[in-house]
Amino acid sequence: MIDPGPAPDLDTLVRLATTVQGRFRARGLTLATAESCTGGLVAHVITEVPGASGHFRGGVVAYADDVKGSALHVPAALVHSHGAVSAQVARAMAEGVRAAIGSDFAVAVTGVAGPDGGTPSKPVGLTYVAVAGPTGMEVRRQVWSGDRRANKLASARAALELLLEAVQRVGDA
């Protein structure tokens, strides 16, 4: 996907998290997060909304690859063959945290926030967001063009937006 423009501010993310909460609570669904490059930002904005405990069960910040393995059960072979920043690892992170925490849905974010760490095949700003839930799995690839903070904010927005789409499918089913 192409960078959609300037990164949101925290207030915008909290408004999105408020909408997520409303939809999850209306359907009686629970949520967990697995984050790498966002460092807990998605969980932070979710818990900024009063009443978050009604749907948010918890999250894991798995920055190091070995923590992705030990806490989220992401196979080391998967990280080795595809890299920590990949659709495959994002998917495994979402599945792992959903199982570990026992939630209906889980969102995972892994990427290269910057300013360094990028390569020609995995540039700074490359991010994968995955949502696992009762309607299946969806993974999206994004490439942001901001600085570290902007990339983290944009990734958190993408995670919340994908959650909204996924929970809507539950209501449509």
N, C-alpha and C positions, 0 to 999 in steps of 0.2 A: 504494500500500500504506500501511497505517496504521503509525505508529511502534510497534515492538514492545516498547518499554519502555526501561529504562536501558541506556546504552551499555556495551559490554564493556570489560574492562581488557586491557592488553597480553598478560598471561598467557593469557587466554581466546583471544585472536587467535592466539597462537603455537600453542596446542593445535589450533585449527582448521587452521592452516597445516601442522601435523604430519600431520593427517589428509589434507589435500590432497596433500602430498608422497607419502604412502603409496599413495594411489590413482593418482597420476600415474606413479610409478615402477613400480608393479605392472603397469601397462598400457604402459609404455615410451613415455609421452607427454611432450611438452615444453610449457612455459608462458612467456608474456611478459606484461608489464603496461604499461598506458598510464594515467597518473594525472594528474588536475588538482587537484581540491579536497582530495584525500588527501595530496598532496605527497610521494608515495613511501612512504606508510605500508604499503600492501599489499606492496610489494617488501621493505620492511624486515622485516615479520613473517615473510614467506616465507624470507628469508635468516637469520633467527634460528634456524632449524631446521638442525642439522648435516646435511650431505648434500644441501643444497638445489641444489648444482651438478649433481646427477644429473637434475634436471628443469627447473630455472628457467634460462632463457637470458638474461634481462635485461629491462629496462624503460625507459620514457621518462616523465619528469615534464614534461608540457607544460602549464604554467600559463597562459602567454600565448597568445592566439588565433593569432598568427603562428607560434608554435612548433608548435601543433597542425597548421598547414599545412606548415611546412618539415620537421618531423621525422616526422609521422604521415600526411602527405598528405591531411589533412582539407580539402576544398575551402572556400575563403573564402566562396563563395556559399552554402554550406550553413550556415556559422556566421552569415552575414548574415541569411539567411532564417528560420532556426529558433532562433538564439542558441547560444552555447557550451554552455549547460546545456539539453540537449535529447536526446531519444532518438536522433535522427538523428546528432548529433555523437558521442554515446557509441558508436553502432554504427560510425561511420567511424573513430573512434579505435581500437577493437578490431581492425577489419579492417586498419588502417594499421600498427599495431605487429606484428600477426601476420605480415604480409607483410615488413615491414622486418627483423624479427629472425629470421624463419623458424621459427616455433614451431607446434606442433599446435593449441594453444589460446592465446587472449589474453583478458585481462579489462581493461576500461576503466571508469574512474570520472570523472564530471564532475558538479559541483554547486555549490551556494551554501552554503559552510560557516558563514558569519556572522562576526561579529554584524551586519555591514551587507552591502549588495550585493543584498538581496532586493527584489522588486517584488510588486505584487498578483498577477500571473500567475506569478511565479517567486519564491516566498517563501524566506527563509532556511530551510535544512534540505532544500530540494528537491535530490534527487540521482538521477542515472541511472547504472545499472551495466549494462554489456553484456559478454557472453561470446561470442566467435566461436570456432568449432572445427569439427571434421570432421562433427559432427551438425547444424551450422547455427548460427544466431545467436539469442540471446535478450537482450532488454533489459527491465530492470525499473525502475520509477519508485518512489522512496521519498520520504517527507517526514518528516524527523526534527525533534524539538522541543527538542533540547538546545542547549548552547552550542557554540562552535566545536570544541573538543576532542571533546566527546561526538558531534557530528555526523560528524567525521572517523573516530572509532572505529567508530561504527555503520555508516558507509559501507564501511569496510574489512571488517567482519564480513559485510555483504551481498555484497561481492565474493567473499569466500572461500566463502560458502554457495552462491552461484550457480555457482562453479567446481565445487564438490562435486557439485551436481546435474548439471551438464553432463558431467563425466567419468563419472558413473554411467551416463548414457545410452550412452556408448561401450561400457561393459561389458554393457549390456542388449541392445545391437544385434546 
